[in-house]
Amino acid sequence: MKFGVDRLLSDPDLRRDLRGRRVALLGHPASVTAGLTHSLDALAACPDIQLTAAFGPQHGMKGDLQDNMMESPDETDPVLGIPVFSLYGEVRRPTGQSMGTFDVILIDMQDLGCRIYTFVTTLLYVLEAAAEHGKSVWVLDRPNPAGRPVEGTTLRPGWESFVGAGPMPMRHGMTLGEMGRWFIRTFNLEVDYRVIEMEGWRPDEGPGWGWPLNERSWINPSPNAPNVSMARAYAGTVMLEGTTLSEGRGTTRPLELFGAPDLDARAIIAEMQAFAPQWLNGCRLRDVWFQPTFHKHAGLLCNGVQIHVDDPSYDHAAFRPWRVQALAFKAIRRLRPDYDLWRDFPYEYVFDRLAIDVINGGPQLREWVDDAEAQAGDLDAVAEPDERAWEEGRRAFLLY
C-alpha cells in the first residue's frame, strides 16, 4: 500500500498545484516515507516543492518530550535553515506570523484514532487558522492503526479542550484526512482543503485491522506509542492519565498495562470477569508486576494488569478498550470503595475540572464508576446511542 506522502512524492500530477507556492510541513517522528526518510527531508529534496517552514505538534517534531504539558520551543532546522514552529507550548494555535511563512501546509502525522490524541485537535486549529488567513491545507493521509470500530460517549457541549476538539466519541474510527472533512462541515469552515489519499488501505482485514503489518515499519508518533498493541488499547488506557494508577510510563509497555503498589491484580481481573464478562471479549488479561523507572510510582514495585491484543485470540470487532478500562476502574471501586482513584491535577491546560472528566469529555464515566448501584447496562445505555449516531454521521466523510 502507499501512504499519502509516498503518492505525493511519486506522482508529479499530484504536485502540480504546489508549484510556485510556499509549502510548510506539519509532522513528527513518524512522518516518514516508505523508505524511512523523514518527510521533511524528502519534501525538501523534491525539486517541485519550495519548503519554507515546518510545524511540530505535541511532543515536538523530534518527539523528544515525554509527558503532557511539556512544551516545545520554536527553532530553526539546522540543515534546511527553515523555521520550525511549535504548536504545543504557550501557543497551541498557529500565529499570524507563522501563517505568513507558507501558502500551503501539508499535514503528515501518524494518528492513533482516539479523540484525546492531540494531533486531532491540532488539525482543527490549523484548519481554523487556514480559513482565517486564506491558506490551503493538504492532509497526506495515513492509516488509523485502531481501524474502523467506534466506542465511547460523545464529548458533551462545554467540555471542549485540547484533548476534546469536538462532539466525537473516544474511538472515532477515521483517518486524519477524513477527520478534516468532518471538521470543515461541523465547524462551517471555508478553507481550501485536499486529501492525498492512501492506496490499498484495508482497515477491515487482518492481521493488521488498520495497520499494514509486515508492510510498513511502526515508528512512535509520540514517545509512549511504541507499537500497534498500544494503539489498539489506547482509547481505553488513555483514561489512566486521569487516575493515580500507573499507565506504564517508565516501562517498556506504556498504555498497555496499569497498576499500583497497593493493588491485587488477580482480584481485579476476577471482579472484572464477574461484573461484565461480555466487555472482555476480544482480548486477554494477565496479572503482571512492574517497576516504573519514571512517572507515577517511579521506583516502586507495582502489581497490575496487562491487556493483550496481539495473539490469535484477538478479535478486532469484539475488542472494546474503553469498556475494558472502565470495567477495571469499576472493579477497583467495588473491591475498595475508598480507593484514591481519581487524580486531581492540571491536565492539558484545564485547571478547574478533574482530569478523568476532561479526558472523557464529561463526567458520565466517572459518575458510573463511583455509583455503587450502577451496572454495566447503565454505561451501555449512555454510550450505545452515541456510538450508533457517530457511525451513521461519519459515513459521509469516509474516503476508504
Beta strands, then each sheet from edge to edge (+ up, - down):
strand 1: 22-27
strand 2: 50-56
strand 3: 75-76
strand 4: 83-86
strand 5: 104-108
strand 6: 136-140
strand 7: 192-196
strand 8: 257-260
strand 9: 284-290
strand 10: 302-308
sheet 1: 3+ 4- 2- 1- 5- 6- 7-
sheet 2: 8+ 10- 9+
end
